[in-house]
Amino acid sequence: MGNNFEPGLPHLHFMNNYKPALSFNSAVSDYAQWRGKVKSKLFELIGDMPEKCEPDICVEYESETELFYEKRIVFTSELFADVPMHLLIPKQGNKPFPLVICLQGHTTGAHISLGRAKYDWDAHLIEGDRDFAVQAIKQGYAALAIELRCFGERSQDEPKPKDCVHSTMTALLIGRTMIGERIYDVSRAIDAMEQLRLPQIDMTNEKIYDAAGVPGNCKLVIGSGGHRFYADDAWRVFNELSGWK
């Protein structure tokens, strides 16, 4: 008997030795059937979704730069959960513009997508090619930068500032997951944009652009067929993650 006191050791042993129940083998597996099973399990694992409410959409202000018009929009995704987002619309190009939904990774917030540093350490993130909304505008797309739960303006203040662990653990206790809640917010943001019916935006041609990590997982699940939104590369990403070629 060894002194295996570290709690993560049995988890590591399990992960190193188990055979995934939903692994794909092109020689014996039917892709369509496998995809259906994976989709079902995926939505089971992300937990319960919040209950919808009236979005109560508010355009807080409008401004413009040399490159784009900007709308600061806030809507309610569920009771006590308001979502701020910034819509950028190019000044040049052919309308209506296809929409790119910009999701940040583990940064200080959606302002990174906008190329706006709020903190001393933001500059290197923006320089690191994460100003997604600005890049989208330059490529002829409209851009929607959404503040995800636990980031930026929606960061957790208690019990520890800028810490998403408490909210994530609380979500698990009520049958949800934080990634599920983030997915829900993005879906409701799409609903809000459709409700606004802006003639400059083509809501039939949407894409999601993200940093690695949590937002990438959001794109994957949304693109798997939930909430009417389909990302063209979502299943290709999943195939890479699952080891299927």
HELIX and SHEET records of a PDB file:
HELIX    1   1 LEU A    9  ASN A   17  1                                   9    
HELIX    2   2 TYR A   31  LEU A   45  1                                  15    
HELIX    3   3 ALA A  110  ILE A  112  5                                   3    
HELIX    4   4 ASP A  122  LEU A  125  1                                   4    
HELIX    5   5 ILE A  126  ARG A  130  3                                   5    
HELIX    6   6 PHE A  132  LYS A  138  1                                   7    
HELIX    7   7 GLY A  152  ARG A  154  5                                   3    
HELIX    8   8 VAL A  165  LEU A  173  1                                   9    
HELIX    9   9 MET A  178  LEU A  196  1                                  19    
HELIX   10  10 VAL A  214  ILE A  222  1                                   9    
HELIX   11  11 GLY A  226  ARG A  228  5                                   3    
HELIX   12  12 ALA A  234  SER A  242  1                                   9    
SHEET    1   A 6 CYS A  58  GLU A  64  0                                        
SHEET    2   A 6 PHE A  68  GLU A  78 -1                                        
SHEET    3   A 6 ALA A  81  PRO A  90 -1                                        
SHEET    4   A 6 ALA A 142  ILE A 146 -1                                        
SHEET    5   A 6 PHE A  97  LEU A 103  1                                        
SHEET    6   A 6 ILE A 201  ASP A 210  1                                        
END                                                                             
